Amino acid sequence: MNQHNYNAMLDFLADAGRLSDDAMLEQAAGKWRTCIHEAGHAVVALAVGWQVDEVRLKHGNCQDGCCLVRMPEVYTNNQWGQLKLITLALAGVVAECEFCGCKLRWSKLDEEKAWLAAERIAPDDATARDNLVNVTGANETREIIREHQAALLLIAAILAQVGHVDGREAAKIFEE
């Protein structure tokens, strides 16, 4: 971990420790949950070999934040790519549950992406689709997030402090 990233993480934690008002604490907790969520998407995308362009809070049409990922077109119509898309869609909510102790709370867009990918793999089998999302995808996502938790937490801390993390910086953190 380079000194800049380490300092950003320490600054965020120090700022959070100085909050005394309950409303401010709740706001900071919500922001941290969003940072964890988006960093989860970034780490999973990088783990499956996809390019992250940027991780950002309050970007464009995104309500709280977003992670801009480039999925190689070659994977858009095959089963492997669709399974990885399910994993990526689950990444935010799984990261929140792992690090914030939250109940599973899907973002509408992430949920739609996961179920659409499952539909492409198993169009005629609802049980298989449910298994793809709730068992196979969730387990793989949890495994990736746990394996790369240091990178996820550092990306989240920088995101909380600065509001965005460039894709090259996220990849560098992931590789360290």
Beta strands, then each sheet from edge to edge (+ up, - down):
strand 1: 51-57
strand 2: 65-70
strand 3: 164-166
sheet 1: 2+ 1- 3+
end
